[in-house]
Amino acid sequence: MNENIRTVGFKTLPIDIEVKDMQFTKKVPKLLGQPHKAAFFQVIWLTEGNIRLHVDFREIVITSGELLIIAAGQVCQFDTDCEYAGKMILFTDSFFNMTEQDSNLLYTSEILNPVNLNKTVILNKSLISNLFAQLENELKQQTDSFQINIAQSFLRIIILEAERQLVSTYPPTQNSLGRKFYNEVERRFKENRNIQYYVQLLGISEKALSKEVKTLTGKTPKAYIDYRITLEAKRLLSYSNLSAKEIGFELGFDEPTNFNKYFRKNTGFTPVGFRNSKKPAE
């Protein structure tokens, strides 16, 4: 019995980006049809049918003409019994970190904002399919000094087209206190879960931060920190071989009992109980 979610790494390529046909997900159902953690970003573009996924323990349905981005480190599972067609772009953060502009895009784009993460967007079929085709064709060419910049340009346009559609529906947070808070929590939640730490780090009042975060998410800053830590704990309990005690230490808890109480308070499960609930049925 496979009790742990596998971590899927990026295969060695001349540059860290690849375009794949969505049909490949049906060829490896024992891997992609099971919960797994990808160490790279996935941009899914559906041209026919619909597909059901579970991303970080939440069900998402993508239909024809919709695009979804799954961030590196998220736990996902494809329903390979669905009928669908489309393309996927797989890329690493290092591929998109070669310029400051692109590195910032990963931390400031609305489509990768923790609040809007995994929201599907409806895009122009002709435009996006053409961009995917051009990117795929470029990656089939012999690698030269121009290829990485050209590939980055196509990927940037696709992400920005998704961004354009998303901000027409959801309020932008790019330069907001809330977005700065989310980014700092993402970087530091394993070391510090005290709201006062983030208030001092950002140089703002707790009242101002609370108002901003609650407006955007409906959560208080503390509730958001608790959510992020609990999500990471769920991922580790699901896909890793670490014991509950080791996971607690990984997430900054000095004592296993403190981690157990914290996790139970936020999920209703003990860590071991949650792990057992995710094991496949005998």
N, C-alpha and C positions, 0 to 999 in steps of 0.2 A: 504494500500500500504506500502510495506517495503522500507523505504527510506534509511536505513543504513545498512552497511555491518556488519555482525555479527563477533564477536571475538570468536574463538573456543579454549577452554582451553584443557589442557591435563587431562584425567580422572585419578583418583587415582588408582595407581598400586603399587605393592611391590617395583618395581624399575621403573624409568621413561623412559621406552622404550617398544615399542609394534610393532609386525608385523601383518599387516592386508592384506587380499586379496583385490585386486583392485576392485573386484565386489561390495564391500561395498559402493563404491562411487555412484553406481546406486541405492542403497537402500535409500539414503537420498538426492535425487536431489534438494529438496527445500532448503537444506543447502549447500551441496558441489557444486551443479549446479548453485549456485548464488555466487557473490563475497563475500568472507569471509576472515578474518584475523586469521591465526593460530598462537598460542602462543608457537609453538614447530617446530622443524625441520622435514621435510618430505623427505625421500629418496624413489623415485619412480623407480621401475624396471619393464619394460614391456617385457613380454615373447611372446605375440601374439597381432596382430592388431596394431592400433595406437590410440593415444588420443590427443585431442586438449585442451590446457589450456590457460588461461590468467593469467599471473603473473605480478603484479605491472603494470597493464594496457598494457602489451605486450603479443602478441600471441606466443605460443610455441607449437610445435608438437613433440611428442615423438613416435617413432616407435619401433617395436619389436627388442630387443637386446640393447636398449638404457637405460641409467640411467640419472635421473635428481634429483638435490637436491634443495628444496625450503627452504630458511632460515626462521627462526622464525621471525614473524613480517611482512612478505610479504603478500600482498593481492592476493588471487588466486581464480580461478573459473574453475571447470572441465566441459567439454562438455560431459555430461553423456549419450548422444545419440550415441557416438562413440562405435565401437566394439573393445574391448581390454581385455587382461588378464595379470595379473602380481601381484606383491606384493609391499607393502609400509612398510617402517620402520618409525615410529614416535618416536622422542626422544626429550627431553628437553636439554637446555644448561647445566643445573645443573647435568644431568646424565653424561655429557662428561666433567665436570669440577672438577672431583674428584682427578685427578692427574695434576701436572703442565704440563706434556707432552701433555696430551689430551686437556687441556685448551688452550695451545698454538696452537694446531692443528686447532682449530676453528678460530683462528686469523691469521694463517700463511698458511693454505692450499690454493692451487690455485683454487680448486673447489668452495671454499667459498669466494674467492677474489671478492670484489665489481666489478672489471673489468670483471671477467669471470663468475659472478654469473648467474645461470640458463642456463648455456651451457650444452647441452646434450652430453654424451659420449657413444661411442659404446664399449661394453665390452664382454668378453668371456661368452657366455650364460651358458655353463655347470658350469664354475667356480662360477659365481655370483649367479646362481640359487641354487647351492649347499650351498653357504655361507648363503643365505637367509633361506634355509631349516634348516640348522644347528642352526642358531640363533633362528628361530621360535620354533624348538624342545627344545632348552635349556630353553626358556621362558615358556614352558609348564610344566617343571619339578618343583618339590617343591622348593620353595625359600630357599637358604642356603647362607652361607658366601662366596661361590665361584661364585655364579651365576652372580653377577654384573661384576666381572672381566672378566668372560668368555664372557658375552654379549658385553662388551666394546671391547674385542679383535676381535670378529666377525665384529662389526661395524667399528672398526678402519681399518681392512683389506679391507672392501668394499670401504671405503672412499679413502684409499691409492691406491687401484686399479683404481678408477676413476681419482685420482690425476696423477697416472703414465700415463694414456692415455691422459689426458688433456695437460700435460707439453710436450708431444711429438708434440703437435700442436701449443700451445701458449707459448711464452717466460715466464719463471718463474719470479715471483716478490717477492719471499719469503723474501729476505734480502735487497730488494731495498728501496731507499728513497720513491719511489712511494707507496709501500705497507705500510710503516710506516705512511705516510701521510694519506692514506685511513683509516687506523685503528684509527688514532687520530681524523680524521673528524667524523668517526662513533661514537666515544665516546663523542665528544664535539660540534657537529654542532649546537645543540640547544642553547649553551651558547656563541659561538663565530663563526662568519662567516668572520672574517677579515684575509686575507691571511698572513699579517705580524705576527699575533699571532702564526700561525702554523710554519712559518719560524723560529721564535725565539724558539718555543717549540722544534723543531727538530734540532736546531743549525746549519742550513745550509743557503746558500744564496737563495734569491728568484729566481735568474737565474738558479741555479742548480736544484731547485725543479720544476720549470716550464719546463725545458728540459726533466726531468725524467717523469713527469706526462703526458706531451703532447706526448711523445714517446709511452707510454703505452695505453693512452686512446684517444688521438686526442683532448683532452680538456686541457685548461689551469687550474691551480689549482683553480682559482676563479670560473671558469665555473663548475668544479666538485663540489665545495661547494654549488653553486647555484642549481645544479642538485639534490644534496642530500637533501637540505632543501625543494625544490619544491616537490620532491617525497614524503617526509614525510607529507607535507601539503596536497597533493593529497590523501594520505592514510587517514588522519584524516578527510578531507572533505567528503570522501566516506563512511567510516565505523563508524565514531563517531557521537555522538549527540552534540558535542561541536559547539558553534557558531563560525563564521569566526573570530570574535574578540578574543574569547578564544583560538583559534588555533594560532592566531598571537602571543599572549602572551606566549603560550606553546613553540613556536619556537624562542622566544627571541626578538620579536618586541615590542617596547615600545608603539607604537601608531598603532591603527587599519589601519589608512590611509597608513602608511609605509608598512604594510603587504600587503594591497590591491595593492599598486603600484608595489611592488616586485613580487607578484604572477602574476599579469597581464603582467609584463615585460617578465617573464620567460615562460608563458604558452599561452598568448593571451586571457585568460579568467580572469574575476574577480573571487574571491573565491566563491561567491554565484552562479555565472554563471556556474562554473565548477561543483559545487555540484548539481545544477539542471540538468546538462547534463548527470549525472550518475544515475538519478532517472529512474526506470523502466517506460516504456510507459503505459499510462492509458489503 
